[in-house]
Amino acid sequence: MVRSSWNLTCLTPVFVLRLTRVSRYSRVGGAAQTKIMKKLSGGIRTALAQYRELAAFSQFASDLDDATRKQLDHGQKVTELLKQKQYAPMSVAQQSLVLFAAERGYLADVELAKIGSFEAALLAYVDRDHAPLMQEINQSGGYNDEIEGKLKGILDSFKATQSW
């Protein structure tokens, strides 16, 4: 019988290394997000994942149906909308409004090249005319039917006064 001179303690650094690699990732996860961001980002995350898959598939397909084209168009617009200018942080309320607009189809008639100006005009409009709601969202971070209705009203009135 051959006995080894090493024991399990020599593997401890390997286990510790593996554990530290795993623990580098956030243990907080979704608990750090506000309710409104959790609610609105879920649909966008799914839409972007579907867009990326379709974009990869569409490179090889020559004929795409109308629904696929709309999904690709929506994904391009959401991707453009999520690009944030350097040194231009956005509040939770501003991010929420932008995500709400993307998720609820308010970008459908906006050209891809005008997404940035649409976002800038929307945020200026909200800061000018609906500051109390933005402050409420920033303070509470909550999401309910009342806030959803107010966001919908803001976007409806904004779209009615602007042409995109």
trRosetta pair geometry for C-beta under 8 A, 3 or more apart (Angstrom, degrees):
i j d omega theta_ij theta_ji phi_ij phi_ji
6 10 4.9 -38 -169 7 115 149
7 10 6.5 126 64 -2 50 93
8 11 5.7 -55 -167 32 56 111
8 12 7.4 81 139 -46 71 83
9 12 5.3 -16 -162 -15 51 121
10 13 7.8 -40 177 19 42 97
11 14 5.1 -53 -168 37 66 118
11 15 6.2 63 137 -21 85 101
12 15 5.7 -57 -148 38 35 109
12 16 6.1 34 156 -19 69 107
13 16 5.5 -53 -141 39 33 112
13 17 6.1 38 157 -23 66 105
14 17 5.7 -53 -149 35 28 113
14 18 6.5 29 152 -18 63 105
15 18 5.7 -53 -149 36 33 111
15 19 6.2 31 153 -18 66 107
16 19 5.7 -55 -146 38 31 111
16 20 6.3 29 156 -18 66 106
17 20 5.9 -56 -146 36 28 107
17 21 6.5 32 154 -21 62 104
18 21 5.8 -55 -153 32 31 112
18 22 6.6 25 153 -13 64 106
19 22 5.8 -58 -151 39 34 108
19 23 5.9 21 157 -12 70 114
20 23 5.6 -58 -134 46 33 105
20 24 6.6 56 158 -45 62 91
21 24 6.0 -37 -160 1 29 117
22 25 6.8 -57 177 22 44 104
23 27 7.2 -4 -151 -58 75 110
26 29 5.8 157 111 -59 106 44
26 32 7.3 -71 -178 -2 140 139
28 31 5.0 -115 -179 62 77 102
28 32 4.5 59 134 -38 132 108
29 32 7.2 160 80 9 28 93
30 33 5.4 -49 -162 27 60 115
30 38 5.9 74 -169 -111 111 116
33 37 4.5 -123 -173 87 105 119
33 38 4.9 129 110 -58 127 86
33 41 7.5 -92 -158 25 151 141
34 37 4.8 89 56 10 81 103
34 38 7.1 -146 93 -7 40 87
34 92 5.7 51 15 -159 149 142
34 141 3.0 -116 -145 -170 129 117
34 142 7.5 -98 176 -52 103 28
34 143 8.0 119 135 -25 93 100
35 38 5.7 -56 -149 35 32 112
35 39 6.2 29 157 -19 67 109
35 141 5.9 117 24 134 78 82
35 142 5.3 17 53 -130 133 44
35 143 4.8 -147 119 16 100 95
36 39 5.8 -56 -146 37 30 111
36 40 6.1 10 164 -4 66 114
36 92 7.0 104 69 160 123 107
36 96 4.8 -3 141 -118 125 137
36 137 6.3 1 -14 -158 171 102
36 141 5.8 -141 13 -177 102 53
36 142 6.5 68 -42 113 97 15
36 143 3.9 143 -93 -59 70 110
36 147 7.2 -81 -102 126 121 151
37 40 6.3 -64 -137 47 27 98
37 41 5.5 17 171 -16 67 120
37 92 6.5 -84 -51 -153 115 97
37 95 6.8 15 -105 109 103 123
37 96 6.4 -96 -76 -85 64 91
37 99 7.6 108 -131 19 58 164
37 141 7.5 -37 -2 -161 96 97
38 41 6.5 -62 -131 38 17 102
38 42 6.8 30 166 -36 56 104
39 42 6.8 -59 -167 11 21 112
39 143 4.8 -127 21 89 151 164
40 43 7.0 -61 -168 33 39 101
40 44 6.9 28 148 -10 69 115
40 96 5.8 134 18 -144 159 70
40 99 4.0 99 145 120 125 129
40 100 5.7 -64 -128 -67 134 67
40 103 6.0 -142 -158 -10 79 150
40 143 7.5 -167 -30 -109 95 153
41 44 5.4 -63 -150 44 45 113
41 45 5.8 52 153 -30 77 104
41 99 6.1 -55 -76 -145 61 150
42 45 5.8 -54 -149 30 27 112
42 46 6.7 23 155 -14 62 106
43 46 5.8 -56 -151 38 33 110
43 47 6.2 33 152 -20 67 108
43 103 4.7 82 88 -134 133 117
44 47 5.5 -54 -144 38 32 112
44 48 6.2 31 157 -18 66 106
44 78 6.2 178 -150 -162 95 135
44 82 7.9 134 172 -72 134 126
44 99 5.7 -86 -36 -148 145 95
44 102 5.9 50 -104 104 114 128
44 103 5.8 -83 -58 -74 85 96
45 48 6.0 -57 -149 37 27 108
45 49 6.5 27 153 -19 62 106
46 49 5.8 -55 -149 35 31 111
46 50 6.4 28 155 -15 66 107
47 50 5.8 -57 -149 40 30 109
47 51 6.2 35 151 -24 65 107
47 71 7.9 -151 -156 -156 83 84
47 74 6.5 -83 -175 127 125 117
47 75 6.4 -166 153 -91 87 77
47 78 6.1 103 111 -8 126 171
47 102 7.9 -172 70 147 155 105
47 103 7.6 -167 -12 -112 145 67
48 51 5.3 -49 -143 34 34 117
48 52 6.4 36 157 -21 65 101
48 75 6.3 128 -116 -139 47 91
48 78 6.1 -126 -77 108 90 133
48 79 6.9 121 -124 -72 103 83
49 52 6.0 -52 -151 32 30 109
49 53 6.7 28 152 -15 62 106
50 53 5.8 -57 -151 38 34 110
50 54 6.1 29 154 -15 68 110
50 71 6.4 -77 128 -177 116 126
50 75 7.2 -138 88 -79 77 127
51 54 5.8 -60 -145 42 29 108
51 55 6.0 32 156 -24 66 108
51 71 6.5 -160 -93 155 71 84
51 72 6.5 125 -142 -118 82 43
51 74 7.1 -131 -87 88 119 79
51 75 2.4 143 -125 -125 139 146
51 76 7.4 -172 -163 -35 133 50
51 78 7.2 -164 -29 51 161 121
51 79 7.2 -152 120 -39 154 113
52 55 5.7 -50 -142 34 29 113
52 56 6.6 29 157 -17 61 104
52 75 7.4 -165 -37 -168 50 141
53 56 6.0 -58 -154 36 30 108
53 57 6.3 24 152 -14 65 111
54 57 5.5 -58 -144 43 34 110
54 58 5.8 35 158 -26 70 109
54 68 6.1 -177 -154 -158 128 91
54 71 5.7 113 -11 110 175 120
54 72 5.6 -131 120 -77 127 87
54 75 7.1 166 57 -4 120 156
55 58 5.8 -51 -137 33 27 111
55 59 7.2 43 155 -33 56 93
55 72 6.4 128 -80 -129 75 98
55 75 6.9 -131 -45 107 112 148
56 59 6.2 -44 -167 9 33 114
57 60 6.5 -74 -172 41 42 98
57 61 6.1 21 146 -11 79 119
58 61 5.3 -64 -131 47 43 105
58 64 5.9 4 -126 -78 106 136
58 68 7.1 159 -86 158 114 121
58 72 6.3 27 -34 -92 163 143
61 64 5.9 96 115 -71 125 82
64 68 4.4 -118 -176 90 104 127
64 69 5.3 129 114 -58 120 84
64 72 7.5 1 167 -6 161 140
65 68 5.1 93 58 10 74 104
65 69 7.2 -137 100 -6 38 90
66 69 5.7 -55 -149 36 33 112
66 70 6.4 33 154 -19 66 105
67 70 5.7 -53 -149 35 32 111
67 71 6.4 31 152 -18 64 106
68 71 5.6 -54 -148 37 33 112
68 72 6.3 33 153 -18 66 105
69 72 5.7 -55 -148 38 31 111
69 73 6.2 33 153 -20 65 107
70 73 5.6 -54 -146 37 31 113
70 74 6.2 32 154 -19 65 106
71 74 5.7 -51 -144 36 30 112
71 75 6.3 32 154 -19 63 107
72 75 5.7 -55 -147 37 30 113
72 76 6.4 32 154 -20 64 104
73 76 5.8 -53 -150 34 30 111
73 77 6.5 26 153 -16 63 108
73 112 7.7 -118 -156 -63 77 108
74 77 5.8 -59 -149 39 31 110
74 78 6.2 29 155 -17 67 107
74 105 8.0 -47 -118 -112 121 68
74 107 7.2 120 -133 83 68 114
74 108 7.4 -17 -92 -97 92 71
75 78 5.8 -53 -142 38 30 109
75 79 6.2 33 157 -20 64 107
76 79 5.8 -56 -149 37 28 113
76 80 6.4 27 153 -17 64 107
76 112 5.7 -28 129 -115 119 126
77 80 5.6 -55 -147 38 32 111
77 81 6.1 34 153 -22 66 108
77 102 7.3 178 117 -129 97 92
77 107 4.6 154 151 145 143 138
77 110 6.8 113 -140 79 132 102
77 112 6.0 -119 -86 -106 75 73
77 115 5.7 176 -150 -95 76 134
78 81 5.4 -53 -144 36 32 114
78 82 6.3 29 158 -19 65 107
78 102 4.9 95 -112 -162 91 129
78 107 7.3 168 -64 51 63 161
79 82 6.0 -59 -148 36 27 108
79 83 7.3 40 150 -34 59 95
80 83 6.0 -43 -163 9 37 114
80 112 6.1 147 -25 -163 162 79
80 115 4.3 91 115 71 126 158
80 116 7.1 -95 163 -46 103 78
81 98 6.1 171 169 178 112 108
81 101 7.7 -157 -151 88 151 110
81 102 5.5 -174 81 -81 161 124
81 107 6.8 -89 -55 -92 139 151
81 115 5.4 -107 -70 177 73 122
81 119 6.1 151 -140 -70 80 129
83 116 7.8 -44 76 -88 111 100
84 88 6.4 -159 172 77 87 97
84 90 6.7 -117 -130 -10 124 116
85 88 4.0 33 79 23 101 139
90 94 4.2 -123 -172 90 100 126
90 95 5.0 124 114 -55 123 84
90 98 7.5 -19 180 0 159 138
90 123 7.8 -95 -128 -119 108 142
91 94 4.7 98 52 7 77 100
91 95 7.0 -143 93 -2 41 87
91 134 7.0 81 87 177 144 105
91 138 5.3 -35 174 -100 126 118
92 95 5.8 -57 -148 40 30 110
92 96 6.1 34 153 -23 65 109
92 137 6.4 -152 104 136 97 93
92 138 5.4 141 50 -114 101 61
92 141 6.0 -37 147 -106 159 85
93 96 5.6 -55 -145 36 29 114
93 97 6.4 30 156 -21 63 104
93 126 8.0 -171 138 147 109 137
93 133 7.5 144 -155 122 132 71
93 134 4.1 127 136 -154 156 72
93 135 7.5 -30 -41 -40 160 18
93 137 3.8 118 -101 83 97 123
93 138 4.8 -60 -23 -51 113 83
94 97 5.8 -53 -148 33 30 111
94 98 6.5 28 155 -16 64 107
94 123 5.6 34 -140 -124 111 112
94 126 7.5 159 -106 83 73 143
94 134 7.2 34 -55 -144 68 118
95 98 5.8 -59 -150 39 31 110
95 99 6.2 28 154 -16 67 109
96 99 5.8 -57 -145 40 30 109
96 100 6.1 34 154 -23 65 107
96 137 6.0 -131 48 175 152 142
96 143 7.9 -160 -150 -88 134 111
96 151 7.5 -98 133 -106 100 142
97 100 5.6 -52 -146 35 29 114
97 101 6.4 32 154 -20 63 103
97 122 6.9 -178 137 145 122 118
97 123 7.4 143 84 -94 137 71
97 126 6.1 -22 -136 -81 172 167
97 134 7.8 -34 -36 -103 133 94
97 151 6.2 -160 -115 -139 73 106
97 154 7.2 -58 -136 98 117 143
97 155 7.8 172 -166 -65 89 101
98 101 5.8 -51 -150 33 31 112
98 102 6.5 27 152 -16 63 106
98 119 6.1 30 -117 -134 114 105
98 122 7.4 131 -90 96 73 139
98 123 7.7 -7 -63 -67 103 102
99 102 5.7 -56 -148 38 33 110
99 103 6.0 26 158 -16 69 111
100 103 6.0 -58 -140 41 27 106
100 104 5.9 5 168 -2 65 118
100 106 8.0 35 119 6 69 132
100 148 7.9 -175 -134 -132 129 66
100 151 4.9 -48 155 161 167 141
100 152 7.9 -116 165 -66 125 59
100 155 7.1 -143 116 -43 109 141
101 104 6.5 -69 -136 47 20 97
101 106 4.1 -75 -159 58 78 132
101 107 6.3 91 144 -42 93 90
101 122 6.8 -18 -65 -155 160 166
101 155 5.7 174 -99 -116 88 133
102 106 7.4 -63 -57 48 22 89
102 107 5.9 11 -112 -10 57 132
104 152 7.2 -143 -170 -105 168 86
104 155 7.2 115 80 87 136 166
105 108 5.0 9 -178 -34 83 117
106 110 7.8 32 133 -13 64 121
106 155 5.1 -82 -101 -178 152 131
106 159 6.4 -131 -153 -66 101 133
107 110 4.9 -69 -156 38 62 118
107 115 6.9 25 -145 -117 120 97
107 118 7.3 121 -117 118 83 160
109 164 6.0 119 109 88 87 96
110 114 5.6 -128 -177 87 88 105
110 115 6.0 107 131 -89 124 63
110 118 5.0 6 -145 -69 147 158
110 164 4.3 -25 -103 149 79 137
111 114 4.6 73 63 14 90 107
111 115 7.7 -120 95 -37 49 71
111 164 7.2 -154 8 166 73 85
112 115 6.0 -21 -162 -22 38 113
114 117 5.2 -58 -162 49 70 109
114 118 5.6 81 136 -32 84 99
114 164 6.0 175 117 -156 142 95
115 118 5.5 -54 -147 34 30 117
115 119 6.4 30 156 -19 65 104
116 119 5.9 -54 -150 35 30 110
116 120 6.4 27 154 -16 64 107
117 120 5.6 -52 -143 39 35 112
117 121 6.1 34 158 -18 67 107
118 121 6.0 -60 -146 40 25 107
118 122 6.1 26 155 -21 63 110
118 164 5.7 40 -97 -117 115 142
119 122 5.7 -56 -145 36 28 112
119 123 6.3 23 159 -15 65 108
120 123 6.1 -58 -147 39 27 106
120 124 6.3 27 155 -17 63 109
121 124 5.7 -55 -145 39 30 111
121 125 6.2 35 154 -22 65 107
121 158 7.8 140 124 -170 95 114
121 162 6.4 112 137 -110 144 155
122 125 5.7 -55 -148 35 29 114
122 126 6.4 24 156 -16 64 107
122 155 7.7 9 -140 -112 121 75
122 158 5.8 59 -120 -179 79 157
123 126 5.8 -53 -144 38 32 109
123 127 6.2 31 157 -18 65 108
124 127 5.9 -56 -144 39 28 109
124 128 6.1 24 157 -16 64 113
125 128 5.9 -64 -147 40 25 108
125 129 5.9 -24 173 21 65 115
125 130 7.7 29 131 13 71 104
125 154 7.9 143 118 -177 111 96
125 158 5.3 118 112 -114 162 111
125 161 8.0 154 -127 69 140 133
126 129 6.8 -74 -125 55 21 80
126 130 4.8 -52 -153 56 64 110
126 131 7.7 125 148 -69 62 47
126 133 7.8 -89 -165 72 97 110
126 134 6.0 109 152 -61 108 126
126 154 6.2 43 -103 -173 96 137
126 158 7.8 -27 -55 -74 81 137
127 130 7.8 -19 -39 58 11 68
127 131 6.1 44 -163 -85 43 89
127 134 6.9 -12 -96 1 55 167
128 131 7.5 -135 98 -42 2 98
130 133 4.8 -27 170 34 98 117
130 134 6.2 106 115 -23 83 95
130 150 7.8 147 -158 168 131 107
130 154 5.5 -19 -47 -111 169 124
131 134 5.5 -59 -148 39 37 113
131 135 6.2 38 156 -21 70 104
132 135 5.7 -54 -148 36 32 112
132 136 6.4 36 153 -22 65 104
133 136 5.5 -51 -148 34 34 114
133 137 6.4 32 154 -16 66 103
133 147 7.6 144 -163 -134 103 79
133 150 5.5 -166 -132 151 142 141
133 154 7.4 -146 78 -59 158 137
134 137 5.9 -53 -148 37 32 109
134 138 6.3 32 153 -19 64 108
135 138 5.6 -55 -145 39 31 112
135 139 6.2 25 158 -16 66 109
136 139 6.0 -61 -146 39 27 106
136 140 6.0 -6 169 8 66 114
136 147 7.7 -154 112 -104 119 108
137 140 6.6 -68 -130 52 23 88
137 141 7.0 76 177 -88 57 29
137 142 7.8 -127 -129 51 56 58
137 147 6.7 117 -89 -147 99 130
138 141 7.6 9 -169 -62 17 68
142 147 6.9 163 104 -19 80 151
143 147 5.7 -114 -137 72 49 138
143 148 7.0 67 -175 -53 85 91
144 147 5.5 95 49 14 65 98
144 148 7.0 -120 104 -4 34 95
145 148 5.4 -56 -145 39 32 116
145 149 6.2 36 156 -22 66 105
146 149 5.8 -55 -151 34 28 111
146 150 6.5 26 152 -17 63 106
147 150 5.6 -54 -147 37 34 111
147 151 6.3 35 154 -19 67 104
148 151 5.9 -54 -147 36 29 110
148 152 6.3 31 153 -19 63 107
149 152 5.6 -55 -147 37 31 113
149 153 6.3 33 153 -20 65 106
150 153 5.5 -53 -147 36 32 114
150 154 6.4 36 153 -22 65 103
151 154 5.6 -50 -148 33 32 113
151 155 6.4 25 156 -12 65 107
152 155 6.0 -59 -148 41 29 106
152 156 6.1 30 154 -20 65 109
153 156 5.7 -54 -142 37 29 111
153 157 6.2 22 161 -13 65 107
154 157 6.2 -62 -149 40 25 104
154 158 6.1 25 155 -19 64 111
155 158 5.5 -53 -141 38 32 113
155 159 6.1 29 160 -17 66 107
156 159 6.0 -57 -145 39 26 107
156 160 6.3 28 154 -23 62 109
157 160 5.6 -54 -145 34 32 115
157 161 6.5 20 160 -11 65 108
158 161 6.3 -67 -151 40 28 100
158 162 6.1 -8 164 11 67 117
159 162 6.3 -73 -133 55 27 90
159 164 7.5 -66 -135 11 78 114
